[in-house]
């Protein structure tokens, strides 16, 4: 009796686009869903705020390391099988977080969780590039980014309420269920999109040469640094803001979660603007506008922090920063991917690695700063935004890609 073929859907169909969006968003959701619980973890694990912040730093390290693995593997063996493996690792990481009884186990679980989650981000982007080509990639990535912008708001909002109702472990139960659902959907419905597997993609010498080609391209380096430094600024806010709002301003965890709706709405607006205006204004102009908005937002955050501490003085500048980030991230990603169709997986992995590595370093720096200082947060966010703008001005030249 012959085996019934799997009901794979067309890779450019709406259901697959929704699946790709969910795969890209799962990393962001996993990063932010437990943010309202971070102050509580200090007491539950009898540890320090700095150690709790390390759970985010280690997550970013795992996310960065995994991308250097999944990108080349997918160029060699295909997107689908590698994605399935990553989702299995993600599910195991969530189980470890659920079972954690100490901060060390929690940190290890977060690393595994991140190492698996990054497969969705890297390979989702690569599938878009495989299917939509040069003309459609920027447009589709902008709309995917707009849709995934919901996850930074949904994560803390949902996580804060789940924390109040059921405890922080329930958040990781939800993520584990989501991981298994995505695993089943990929297994059943996603066909392979890598039409030309590269047998040399996992050759380490060849891989290093590819990284050298990418990093030796001035424009690629500019796109990469601009997006990475802005992304790092977001995570400085994620790691410090819960302690400011919950410990100093006396917000409840679920109330802090609701506040993320404001910043995420601004990010969503930025991605929508990028999606509509990029073809008219060009990638380079859009990146310039995005980095400038981020710098103004970071500067206002620092300026307000020097004279007052209030929810509006923190939230207002971060909303402007988030709008600029919405302009910057999909633009920087498209600008970096488009010139390299023959190694889209490797390019996507390197961009993703750089974003997560920059965020990890920035959050590690944040752990060394006062846990409840708005001035420290504003200074670091503004500095990173300035670096992003300088990268755009000094490195991105010539054609759009």
C-alpha positions, 0 to 999 in steps of 0.5 A: 500500500503506497504512503499518502503524501504529506499535504504540503501547501504552496510556499507563497500561500497565505497559510505558509506566510502566516506560519513563517510569521509565527516562526519568526515571532516565537523568538521575540515572544519567548524573549519578552513573555516573562519580562514582568516576572523578572523581579519576582524571580529574584525572590523565588530563586533567592538570587540577585537582580543581576543574575535574573538579568543574565537569563535574558543575556544567556537567551540572546547568546543562545539565539546568536550561537544557534543562528551560525549553526542553522543558516549554513545547515539549511543551505546544505540540507534544506530549510524544512528538516533543520527547522524541525530539529530546531523546534525540538530543541526549543520544546526541550528548553521550555520544559527545562524552564518549567522544571527549574528550581534554581537560577542555574537551571533557569539559565541553562533552560533559557539557553536551550530555548533560545538555541531552538527558537532562532531556527524559526527566525533564520529559516523563516527569513530564508524561506521568504528569500527562496520564494519571493526573490529580490523584488518581493523580499523587502515587501514581504519581510516588512509585512512579516515584521509588522505582524510579528510586532504583535508578539512584543506587546502580546508577550509581556501583556499576556505574560503579566496576566498569566503571572498574576493568575497562574504563576510565572511557570505557566508562561513556559507551559504556554511556550512549550505548547506553541513550540509543539504546535509549530513543529506539527505545522512545519512537519505537515504543511511546509515543503522544502524551498531550498531548490539548490542545496550547497554541499559546501555550505557546512565546510568550515573553511568555506563558511569562514570565507563566506563570512569574510565576503559578507563582512568585507562588503561595506554596504552589508556591514552598514546594514548589519551594524545599523540593525544590530545596534538598534536591536540592542537598544530595545533589549536594554529597555527590556532588561531594565524597564521591569525593575523601574516600573515594578520596583520603583514606580510600583506597577503590578506585573500585569500593568507593566505588561499592558504598557508594552502595547504603546511601544509595540504599537509604535513599532508596528506603525514603523513597519507599516510605514516601511512596507508602504514607503520603502519602494518610493523612498529607497532602502537607504533613505528609510534606514536613515530616517529610522536611525534618526528617530531612534537617536532622538528617542534615546536622547529624550529618554536620557534628558528626561531621566536627568530631571524626573522619573515617571511612566510618561518620561520613560514610555514616551521616548521609548515609543519614538525609539520603537517607531524608528526601530520599525523603520530600521529593522526590516529595512536593514534586513532586506538591504543585507539579504538582497545582494546575496541570493546564493547564500541567503541562509548564511547571510540571514544567520550572520545578520541574526547572529550580529543582532543577538550578539550586540543585544547580549553584550548590551544587556551584559553591560546593563547588568553592571549598571544600577538595576533601577536607574533610568539615567543608565538606561537612557545613556545606553539606549542613546549611545547605541542609537548614535552608533546605528546612525553613524554606521548608516552614514559612514558605511551604506553607500551606492545602490539599494542592494 
